[in-house]
Amino acid sequence: MQFRLNQVIFIAFTGLLLATCIYPVNKLESTDGTKQYFVVEANVSDSLAEVLLSKSSTSIKSSTALNITQALVYLTDKNNNKTLLSEVRSGTYQYLNPGLIQGETYQLHIKLKDGNEYESFPEVLPLCPSIDSLFYKYDLKSNYPKGTSERNGFNVYVHFKDSEKDGEYYQWAWKHYEYANYCKINIDPAPPYAEHFIQCDYNCWDLKTNSKFILLTDELKNGKQLEMLVERVPYSTIPVQYYLMVEQRGITKNAYTYFSSLKSQNETNGTPFDIPPQTRFSVNIHSVSNPDEKIIGIFNLFSSRKKLIYINRNINIPDEDPYNEQIVVTELEGCPINCKTAPCVESATRTTKRPIGWR
């Protein structure tokens, strides 16, 4: 893609969380600012096993967690067969396509390099129905001013059939990819401190994931056709085709209880520091070395189904202004050798890997 140095329209993504582990359990620091907790963010499915290990911050003013490296992380099934996860980046352990079977029992095991050991309770991999349809509808919130991201949007819904089985629990996650227009910002050392945006030296995509809990139980809805709002996409002209990959998950009762409690507390109090101990500590992970140790996080074992949708935002809405955030990129003058491109650095919010179904 040719980078335009005169002006580039860029949709800015801020406050992004980890690509797969989208819930901020690693921000639940001790309210007295002195105690650290072992944090486990384990999302294990039939298509991907990913575990993030860290220590919570000791500062009440900081949400920075300390990644735990060189740990031994693996899954076992009922026959004690092991699936070993590899550390793909600092504190992140993965195994692609672990081949887990719905209805079978699995357990997570963790051994740190200091010798401390942890394990989850055995959990049964739940069933997950297919997404029958994924669609969107234009929606106007007239109480917001024109041109703001909240006023005009497209509500995205999933439609699926719940099974006849009682006690099923669902969770949704999504990913949005957008082509990265630049990979580095140079700032002049003297006033007026102009910013120079440097193009990527190869294909590069920014990644955004949902940061809110999207949960549902089939209580009083067992066996019915169900519909769920999973995201609201702002009306904008850039990009016209908005990429959204939606993942529907069948989760365990333990995970549903844990996430529901965190969701309720966060929405009520507005800060993770107000979350009481009975909701902030893990319900299905314990320390083998020290049974009294409190642990933050969850072993979220789930099966999933995914569906891709492109949202066409190139529609004419009379008397309405689209929401666009612009960054003006100045011409780069007097640039040192080799600084006119920058590498795309692989991270939880940026990738060189072409997204599935990318147009």
Secondary structure, 3 states (H helix, E strand, C coil): CCCCCCCEECCCCCCCCCCCCCCCHHHCCCCCCCCCCEEEEEEEECCEEEEEEEECCCCCCCCCCEECCCCEEEEEECCCCEEEEEEEECCEEEEECCCCCCCCEEEEEEECCCCCEEEECCEECCCCCCEEEEEEEEEECCCCCCCCCCCEEEEEEEEEECCCCCCCEEEEEEEEEEECCCCEEEECCCCCCCEEEEEECCCCEEEEECCCCCEEECCCCCCCEEEEEEEEEECCCCCCEEEEEEEEEEECHHHHHHHHHHHHHHHHHCCHHHCCHHHHECCCEEECCCCCCCEEEEEEEEEEEEEEEEEECCCCCCCCCCCCCEECCCCCCCCCCCCCEECCCCECCEECCCCCCCC
